[in-house]
Amino acid sequence: MNHEQRDAWLKCLCDGDTLDRRQLGADESSFLAALADWGLDYRQNDQHIALDSDLELIDVQQIQTQLASAFGDRFKCHHRLVTRSTNSDALDFFQQNQQPCIALAEMQTAGKGRGGKQWVSPFARNIYCTIGMLKSIRASTLGLLSIVTGIALCRALEHCGVDGVQLKWPNDLYFQQQKLGGILIESRPENTGEYFVAIGFGINIMMSAEDLAVIPQAATSINMINRDAVPRDTLLLESIKQVVTKIDAFDESAIPSLIAEFNAHDALRGQRICVTTNEQTVHGINAGINSSGQLQLDSEQGRLTFSAAEISLRGRD
């Protein structure tokens, strides 16, 4: 069963149609096993297979049309129903086509966060997106792109009626000390001073309590925190627009205002936190970030800075 055939059958089911079991032939058992792996409940009789409930997929054509209105023909949308990772898709697409892209998926089977942690990605219920774009930037400020992206996503959420979202250094979206989303940026040098950056982000839109229970930290979803439903396509489009606009505009002159904006959104600003690296665990007061995007910690040893670390209130968040 190749991916193209699998996706065609899956799209048919997601559209509310039934599949004739004779179409599946020898691939039936592997296809049904895949549905089970993806958490999709189905029913079958002697002749047909159908999903237990309809699923609303991303309207890729509408997203592409709206992006063309905002950015011309700069980005090509690349959409898969099931993929290993949208970051990998964006990086591969650029390598093959030398063109910026928006990589989208309904589900990731190997989605990852910082440090290689798995990102829980149920089918057709959340946002899994990577913006692949070129950026002229100094290597020393590449780490600030995660901060820029986080602020852009907070703005997108606010524009869609989701207020009170904060940031947890270096790359998490938080709501009342619970994780709502995450960011993972990968970069590759191109020309002198220019990088191709794969700006990946995931936002929980419609998660059940059972979905959230398997995440090894306190997590939440927009359907849990917002009275009004937020259409996935609406938030996706607004997020892409905000991120691209802010990344395009970012340069070194914007660093002071960026730091101030991050500090205003910092979920743990001024609080006593635990900072864990591969070498040590240190407690102290979160003193915000510096001009390179590093975390500053006021500890018994004085002010320490960290480029990469896990931070929490109690050492386990």
N, C-alpha and C positions, 0 to 999 in steps of 0.2 A: 504494500500500500504506500504509494508515494504521497508527499505532502500536498501536492496540488489536488489529487483525487480526494484525499482525506478532508481538505478544507472545503471542497465543493459539496461533499456530503454533509459536513457540519453546518455550512451556511444554509443549506436546504432545510435542515432541522431547526435551526435558529429562526428561520423565517416563518416557522409554524407549519411547514409542510411535512409529509411523511416520506419515508424512504421505502421503496420496494426492496425487500430483502434479497430478491434475485439480482439486484444491481450490485450488491456487496460481494456476492459470490464467496470465494475462498477467503476474502478479507474481512468477512463479517465478525469473526471472533476477535480479531485484533482491533477492529474499529470499536466494537462494544467495550472492549477492555480500556481503550483510550477514553471513551466517554466516562467510564467509571473513574479513571485516573484523574480526569479533569473536573470531577465532582458534578457531572451532569446526569440528573435522573431521567430515565427514559422508560417507555413501555413498549411492548411488542406483542404482536399476535403472529399467526402463521404466515402472514404476508407482509406486514408493515412494521416499521419502527418509527416512533415519534418521541419528542421530548415531553416531559410532564408539564412544562410551562414554557411560554414563548420568551425569548431573550432579545433585547434591543441592542443591536450591534452599533458600533461607531459608524456614523454616516460619513464615510471617507470622502465621497464626492463633494458634500457640502463643506467639509473642513477644507479641502483643497481650494474650492471656489472662494471661500472667505479669506484664506491665506493669500490667494492671488490678488484679492482686492487690497489687502494690507501691504504685501511685500512683492507684488508682481510675480514673475516666474522664478524667483530666487530659490524656493524650496519645492521639492518633490515629495509627496506623501508616500510612505512605504508602509503598508498595512498587512499584518498577518493575524490570523485568528489565534494561532498558538505558535509561540516562538520560544527559543531558549532565553533570549535577552534582547531588549530593544537597543541597548547600548551596542551590543555586538552587531546587530542589524545595521545600525547607523554607521559604524566604523567600516563594516564590509561594503556597504553601499558606496561610501565615499571612495574607498580604495578602488572599486571597480568602475565608478562613473565620474569621479572627481567633481561631484556636485553636492551641495548641502541638501539635507533631507530632514523630514520629520518621520521618525520610525514609531509606529503605533502597533499595539497588540491588544487582543482581548484577554490574553493570558500569557504569563511567562512560566516556563518550566524550570528555568535556571536563573531567574531574576536574582540579582544580588545587591546588597547594600555595601557600605564601607566595611573593609576588612574581610570581604568575601561572604558576609552573612547572607543567608537566604532571605529573599523578599517574598512573603506570602501573597499569591497572585490568583485569587479565584476568577473564574471565567466570566467576562462581560459585566463585571460589577464595579470595577475601579478604573482608575487612569493609570496606564503604563505607557510612557512616552519618552522618547529621546530626541532632542533637537541636535542635529549635527550641523555645525557651522564653522566658518573660519573666523579667527579673531587675532588681530595684531595686539600683542601684549607681551610684557616682559615676563620671563620665567618666574621671577620672584613674586609676582602678583597673581599668578595663576590660581593660587589657593583662595583668592578673594572671589573667584567666580561662583563658588558655592554660596557665599554670602549674598552676592548679587541675585542669584537665582532664588534663594529663600525669600528675600524681600519681595521679588517680583511675584512669587506664588502667593505670598500673604496679600498683596494688592489684588491679585486675580480673585482670590477667595472673598475678599471684602466686596469687590465689585459684583460678585454673584450672591451676596447676601449672607456670607459666612463670616461673622465677626469674631474677634478675640483670639485669632490664631497667632501663635508665637513661634519663635525659633529656638532650637537647642543646638548649640555649637557642636560639630561644625556643619551638620547637613540634615537636620530633622525638623519637620513641622510638628508643632505641639499644640494641644488644646487642653488646658487645665491639667497639665502634667501627664498627659497621655499622647502617645505618638499618633499623628494623623497622616503623616506622609514622610517621604525621604528623598534625598537627592544623591546622585552618584555621578561625578564628572570624571571622564577620562579624556586625556589629551595626547596628541601626537604632533611633533614639530613638522612644519611644512617648509615654507620659505623662511629666510632670516627674519626673526621677530614675529612670525605668524604661526599659529597653531590651528589644527583642526580639533575642535572640542566636541565631545559627545556629552550633552547635558541631559542626563537621565533623571526622571522624577516619577514617583508614584504617589497617588493620593487615594486614600480609602473613601469610597463613595457610598457603597451599599453593602456593608459587611454585617453578618449575623453575629450573635453572641458566640456561637460555636466557632465561627471563623476567627474572631478576635481571641478566643481562649487558647488557640494553638500558637499565638505569637508570644515569644518568651520575654515580654515586657508589657507594661500597661499600654494599651492601644485603644483607639476609638475610630469612628467613621462618621462621615457627614450625616448620614441618616440617624445617627445616635445623638447628634448635638444640635441639629437644625430643625426647626419646626417645619419650614418649607422645603420641599424637595428641590434639589439642584440637578438639572439635567446634565448628564455626563458630557455630552457634546458641547454644551454651553461653557462649562468650566474648562474643558480641554482647550477649546479655541481661545478663551480669554487667557489661560495660562501660557499658551504658546506665544500669543501676542505680547504679553507683559515680559516674558523672559527674553524674547528676541530683542525687544525694544531696549530693555535695560542692559543687556549684554552689549549690544551695539554702542550704546551711549557711554559705557564705562571706560574711563581712562584714569590715569594717576591723579588728575585734578579732582576727581570725584571721591577719592578715598576718605577724606575727613567727614564728608556728609554721609558716606556709606557706613562708616563706623558708628556715627551717631544714630543712624536709622536702625542698624542692627541692635545697638544697645537698647533702643526703645522697644524692640521686639523680643529681646532676650528673655527666655522663660526662666533662666536661673541667675540673672544678673544680681550681684550683691549677696547671693546666698552662699552658705557653707556647702561645699561640694566635695566629692571624691573624684580624683583624677587618676585613671589607671592607664599605664602604658605597658609595653612588653617588659620593661625593666623595673618599674616601681609603681607604687600606689601612694598618692599624696593627698592630704586633706588641706583645705584652705578656703578662702573667700574668692568667689568668681569676680575678677576685676575687668571683665569684658575682653575685647580683642584689640590687637595692635594694628599697625598699618600694613602688616603682611597677612593679616587674618589669623594670627596665632592667638590661642587662648592665653590670657594672663591670670595667674593664680597668686594671690597673696597668702603665703604660707609661713610656717615657723622658720624656714630657710631663707625667707625674703620673697621677692617677686620672681616667680618662675614663668617661663613661656613654653607652650606646647604646640607643635605643628600637627600632631596626630595623637589622639587619646580618646578614651571613653570617659564620659563624665556623668555623674549622677548625684542625687541628693544623699543616697544611702549606700552607694557602692553596688547596686544591683539593677537600677532602672535602665 
